[in-house]
Amino acid sequence: MRGAAGERCPRRPARCRRGGELLAESQVLIGPRATASAKEVSSDVFHLGANSIDTGGIYLTGDRERLVKRAFMDGAAKVVLLVDNSKLTRSAPMRLADLAEIDVLVTSGPVPKGLVRACESDGVELIVAEPA
């Protein structure tokens, strides 16, 4: 790729533009068009957000994002769940996935002992980020 003056420009990651309804509170596209588009995407890594995680799985507060997130998870070689420590102690009603369906859990901790054991048992890499 070349810039206006002919200099070589660094390669940028591809950006996909997909249809659907924008869910303002979480900045996620939802709906049939977004889900259909997500099913066509294959990725090396999918960075996932959720409202709650515990030994029983990964949860959302509602059903509107579930199908799109599920489609992106299914198309990814590796799923990384990114949650702050508040998500480790709250509950949410909508089950998205089993713990074993993610590859890496990144959080700000502290992580409850039961969740540490469940991650070890399910082969989930646990990364606790240090404060800056």
PASEBA-1860 file (N, C-alpha, C; in nm, 3 decimals):
! residues 132
1> MRGAAGER> 0.085/-0.116/0.000/0.000/0.000/0.000/0.090/0.123/0.000 ~ 0.054/0.222/-0.080/0.134/0.344/-0.094/0.052/0.465/-0.053 ~ 0.119/0.562/0.010/0.055/0.688/0.047/0.056/0.785/-0.069 ~ 0.007/0.907/-0.044/-0.006/1.009/-0.149/0.129/1.043/-0.211 ~ 0.234/1.042/-0.133/0.367/1.078/-0.185/0.443/0.955/-0.233 ~ 0.377/0.840/-0.241/0.441/0.719/-0.289/0.514/0.640/-0.183 ~ 0.517/0.689/-0.058/0.585/0.616/0.049/0.503/0.493/0.088 ~ 0.572/0.393/0.137/0.505/0.269/0.178/0.431/0.293/0.309
9> CPRRPARC> 0.305/0.256/0.311/0.222/0.272/0.431/0.214/0.140/0.505 ~ 0.209/0.145/0.639/0.192/0.020/0.714/0.059/-0.044/0.681 ~ 0.059/-0.175/0.676/-0.063/-0.248/0.646/-0.160/-0.236/0.764 ~ -0.284/-0.209/0.735/-0.386/-0.196/0.838/-0.472/-0.321/0.840 ~ -0.522/-0.358/0.958/-0.612/-0.474/0.963/-0.739/-0.444/0.883 ~ -0.794/-0.548/0.826/-0.918/-0.532/0.749/-1.032/-0.496/0.842 ~ -1.121/-0.412/0.794/-1.240/-0.376/0.872/-1.361/-0.425/0.796 ~ -1.450/-0.489/0.866/-1.572/-0.540/0.805/-1.686/-0.445/0.839
17> RRGGELLA> -1.763/-0.410/0.741/-1.882/-0.328/0.763/-2.003/-0.421/0.750 ~ -2.079/-0.431/0.855/-2.192/-0.523/0.858/-2.320/-0.447/0.889 ~ -2.433/-0.500/0.846/-2.562/-0.437/0.871/-2.617/-0.476/1.005 ~ -2.730/-0.417/1.037/-2.798/-0.449/1.162/-2.834/-0.324/1.237 ~ -2.898/-0.343/1.350/-2.940/-0.233/1.436/-2.833/-0.212/1.542 ~ -2.792/-0.086/1.564/-2.691/-0.056/1.664/-2.755/-0.049/1.801 ~ -2.709/-0.133/1.891/-2.755/-0.132/2.030/-2.670/-0.029/2.103 ~ -2.726/0.087/2.130/-2.651/0.203/2.178/-2.576/0.178/2.308
25> ESQVLIGP> -2.639/0.109/2.405/-2.574/0.095/2.536/-2.447/0.011/2.533 ~ -2.435/-0.079/2.437/-2.314/-0.162/2.431/-2.239/-0.149/2.298 ~ -2.289/-0.065/2.207/-2.224/-0.041/2.078/-2.205/-0.171/2.000 ~ -2.308/-0.255/1.998/-2.307/-0.382/1.929/-2.417/-0.381/1.824 ~ -2.386/-0.433/1.705/-2.489/-0.450/1.603/-2.568/-0.576/1.634 ~ -2.701/-0.566/1.624/-2.787/-0.679/1.654/-2.888/-0.697/1.541 ~ -2.962/-0.806/1.545/-3.068/-0.831/1.449/-3.029/-0.934/1.345 ~ -3.123/-0.973/1.260/-3.100/-1.079/1.162/-2.986/-1.050/1.064
33> RATASAKE> -2.976/-0.927/1.016/-2.868/-0.893/0.922/-2.732/-0.904/0.989 ~ -2.722/-0.853/1.112/-2.595/-0.859/1.185/-2.557/-1.005/1.214 ~ -2.655/-1.085/1.254/-2.628/-1.226/1.284/-2.584/-1.301/1.159 ~ -2.655/-1.279/1.048/-2.619/-1.345/0.922/-2.479/-1.304/0.878 ~ -2.446/-1.178/0.892/-2.312/-1.131/0.856/-2.206/-1.192/0.947 ~ -2.234/-1.200/1.076/-2.138/-1.255/1.172/-2.109/-1.402/1.142 ~ -2.209/-1.474/1.093/-2.191/-1.616/1.061/-2.095/-1.636/0.944 ~ -2.073/-1.532/0.864/-1.983/-1.539/0.750/-1.839/-1.504/0.784
41> VSSDVFHL> -1.815/-1.460/0.908/-1.682/-1.414/0.948/-1.605/-1.528/1.013 ~ -1.482/-1.545/0.966/-1.389/-1.639/1.026/-1.272/-1.557/1.079 ~ -1.236/-1.577/1.204/-1.128/-1.496/1.263/-1.033/-1.582/1.344 ~ -0.912/-1.530/1.359/-0.814/-1.597/1.444/-0.851/-1.581/1.591 ~ -0.891/-1.458/1.629/-0.923/-1.428/1.769/-1.050/-1.342/1.774 ~ -1.139/-1.376/1.864/-1.257/-1.294/1.891/-1.249/-1.247/2.035 ~ -1.250/-1.115/2.055/-1.250/-1.057/2.190/-1.395/-1.036/2.230 ~ -1.435/-1.102/2.337/-1.574/-1.108/2.381/-1.592/-1.032/2.511
49> GANSIDTG> -1.702/-0.962/2.523/-1.742/-0.900/2.649/-1.868/-0.970/2.699 ~ -1.888/-0.968/2.828/-2.006/-1.029/2.889/-2.041/-0.954/3.016 ~ -2.159/-0.979/3.069/-2.205/-0.911/3.189/-2.173/-0.987/3.317 ~ -2.146/-1.118/3.304/-2.120/-1.199/3.422/-2.050/-1.328/3.379 ~ -1.965/-1.376/3.469/-1.903/-1.508/3.450/-1.892/-1.575/3.586 ~ -1.920/-1.704/3.587/-1.901/-1.783/3.708/-1.867/-1.926/3.667 ~ -1.862/-2.016/3.761/-1.824/-2.154/3.730/-1.924/-2.222/3.637 ~ -2.045/-2.170/3.630/-2.148/-2.228/3.544/-2.147/-2.177/3.402
57> GIYLTGDR> -2.075/-2.069/3.374/-2.070/-2.019/3.238/-2.057/-1.869/3.227 ~ -2.091/-1.820/3.107/-2.079/-1.680/3.071/-2.219/-1.629/3.042 ~ -2.253/-1.511/3.095/-2.391/-1.463/3.090/-2.401/-1.319/3.040 ~ -2.518/-1.288/2.982/-2.552/-1.154/2.937/-2.676/-1.107/3.012 ~ -2.700/-0.976/3.012/-2.820/-0.926/3.079/-2.945/-0.943/2.995 ~ -2.930/-0.962/2.863/-3.045/-0.980/2.777/-3.013/-1.066/2.657 ~ -3.115/-1.095/2.580/-3.102/-1.187/2.468/-3.063/-1.118/2.337 ~ -3.068/-0.986/2.331/-3.051/-0.916/2.204/-2.913/-0.935/2.142
65> ERLVKRAF> -2.809/-0.945/2.221/-2.672/-0.960/2.169/-2.630/-1.105/2.151 ~ -2.703/-1.195/2.212/-2.659/-1.335/2.221/-2.632/-1.401/2.086 ~ -2.721/-1.387/1.990/-2.704/-1.456/1.862/-2.583/-1.406/1.784 ~ -2.560/-1.275/1.787/-2.445/-1.218/1.716/-2.315/-1.262/1.784 ~ -2.310/-1.253/1.916/-2.188/-1.295/1.988/-2.162/-1.443/1.967 ~ -2.268/-1.523/1.970/-2.255/-1.667/1.949/-2.198/-1.697/1.810 ~ -2.246/-1.624/1.708/-2.197/-1.645/1.572/-2.049/-1.609/1.560 ~ -2.008/-1.499/1.621/-1.866/-1.462/1.617/-1.781/-1.564/1.693
73> MDGAAKVV> -1.831/-1.614/1.805/-1.758/-1.717/1.880/-1.738/-1.842/1.794 ~ -1.844/-1.883/1.726/-1.838/-2.004/1.645/-1.740/-1.991/1.529 ~ -1.719/-1.870/1.480/-1.629/-1.847/1.367/-1.485/-1.817/1.405 ~ -1.456/-1.818/1.534/-1.322/-1.782/1.581/-1.240/-1.904/1.619 ~ -1.112/-1.899/1.585/-1.021/-2.006/1.627/-0.992/-1.996/1.777 ~ -0.996/-1.874/1.831/-0.967/-1.851/1.972/-1.062/-1.744/2.025 ~ -1.122/-1.769/2.143/-1.214/-1.674/2.205/-1.151/-1.624/2.335 ~ -1.137/-1.492/2.344/-1.080/-1.428/2.463/-1.190/-1.346/2.529
81> LLVDNSKL> -1.224/-1.380/2.652/-1.325/-1.306/2.727/-1.254/-1.199/2.811 ~ -1.298/-1.075/2.793/-1.241/-0.961/2.865/-1.347/-0.907/2.960 ~ -1.324/-0.919/3.091/-1.420/-0.869/3.190/-1.346/-0.804/3.307 ~ -1.404/-0.694/3.357/-1.346/-0.636/3.478/-1.393/-0.717/3.598 ~ -1.335/-0.690/3.714/-1.363/-0.774/3.831/-1.508/-0.765/3.879 ~ -1.582/-0.662/3.842/-1.722/-0.655/3.883/-1.806/-0.766/3.819 ~ -1.764/-0.817/3.705/-1.838/-0.923/3.635/-1.818/-1.059/3.701 ~ -1.722/-1.067/3.794/-1.692/-1.194/3.862/-1.782/-1.216/3.982
89> TRSAPMRL> -1.853/-1.112/4.025/-1.935/-1.123/4.146/-2.081/-1.089/4.122 ~ -2.119/-1.058/3.999/-2.260/-1.028/3.971/-2.321/-1.141/3.891 ~ -2.452/-1.140/3.882/-2.520/-1.242/3.803/-2.595/-1.175/3.688 ~ -2.623/-1.251/3.587/-2.702/-1.207/3.472/-2.786/-1.325/3.426 ~ -2.904/-1.301/3.371/-2.998/-1.409/3.345/-2.977/-1.491/3.217 ~ -2.914/-1.434/3.115/-2.908/-1.501/2.984/-2.775/-1.572/2.965 ~ -2.779/-1.703/2.958/-2.657/-1.783/2.940/-2.610/-1.772/2.795 ~ -2.484/-1.736/2.777/-2.424/-1.726/2.644/-2.346/-1.852/2.609
97> ADLAEIDV> -2.267/-1.901/2.703/-2.178/-2.013/2.673/-2.129/-2.080/2.800 ~ -2.080/-2.202/2.783/-2.010/-2.270/2.891/-1.872/-2.207/2.905 ~ -1.815/-2.219/3.022/-1.679/-2.170/3.046/-1.580/-2.235/2.951 ~ -1.598/-2.362/2.922/-1.506/-2.437/2.836/-1.507/-2.388/2.691 ~ -1.603/-2.302/2.653/-1.611/-2.253/2.516/-1.522/-2.131/2.491 ~ -1.456/-2.081/2.595/-1.359/-1.974/2.576/-1.219/-2.032/2.595 ~ -1.122/-1.964/2.539/-0.984/-2.009/2.550/-0.906/-1.932/2.655 ~ -0.939/-1.804/2.670/-0.865/-1.717/2.762/-0.965/-1.628/2.835
105> LVTSGPVP> -0.944/-1.610/2.965/-1.019/-1.514/3.046/-0.921/-1.409/3.094 ~ -0.946/-1.283/3.057/-0.863/-1.172/3.102/-0.950/-1.085/3.193 ~ -0.902/-1.060/3.314/-0.978/-0.982/3.411/-0.884/-0.900/3.499 ~ -0.946/-0.810/3.574/-0.868/-0.729/3.667/-0.865/-0.791/3.806 ~ -0.933/-0.904/3.825/-0.929/-0.979/3.950/-0.976/-0.897/4.070 ~ -0.971/-0.950/4.190/-0.932/-1.086/4.223/-1.037/-1.187/4.175 ~ -0.990/-1.305/4.143/-1.075/-1.410/4.087/-1.113/-1.507/4.199 ~ -1.243/-1.533/4.216/-1.285/-1.629/4.318/-1.218/-1.766/4.296
113> KGLVRACE> -1.184/-1.833/4.406/-1.112/-1.961/4.398/-1.187/-2.065/4.315 ~ -1.318/-2.068/4.327/-1.396/-2.165/4.250/-1.384/-2.142/4.100 ~ -1.376/-2.017/4.059/-1.361/-1.984/3.917/-1.220/-2.017/3.869 ~ -1.121/-1.997/3.955/-0.983/-2.035/3.919/-0.978/-2.186/3.894 ~ -1.038/-2.264/3.984/-1.040/-2.410/3.967/-1.115/-2.451/3.841 ~ -1.228/-2.386/3.815/-1.307/-2.418/3.696/-1.228/-2.387/3.569 ~ -1.156/-2.276/3.567/-1.073/-2.242/3.450/-0.966/-2.349/3.429 ~ -0.900/-2.389/3.537/-0.797/-2.494/3.528/-0.858/-2.623/3.475
121> SDGVELIV> -0.973/-2.660/3.527/-1.040/-2.784/3.488/-1.083/-2.782/3.341 ~ -1.129/-2.665/3.293/-1.179/-2.654/3.156/-1.073/-2.613/3.055 ~ -0.949/-2.597/3.099/-0.841/-2.560/3.009/-0.845/-2.415/2.963 ~ -0.903/-2.328/3.044/-0.911/-2.186/3.011/-0.790/-2.114/3.073 ~ -0.715/-2.046/2.989/-0.601/-1.967/3.038/-0.656/-1.846/3.114 ~ -0.608/-1.823/3.234/-0.654/-1.713/3.317/-0.544/-1.608/3.326 ~ -0.577/-1.485/3.286/-0.481/-1.375/3.295/-0.542/-1.267/3.382 ~ -0.474/-1.235/3.493/-0.518/-1.128/3.581/-0.429/-1.008/3.554
129> AEPA> -0.490/-0.902/3.502/-0.415/-0.781/3.467/-0.376/-0.705/3.593 ~ -0.255/-0.658/3.595/-0.205/-0.578/3.706/-0.250/-0.433/3.688 ~ -0.281/-0.363/3.798/-0.317/-0.222/3.784/-0.200/-0.140/3.730 ~ -0.234/-0.038/3.653/-0.129/0.045/3.594/-0.065/0.137/3.695
END
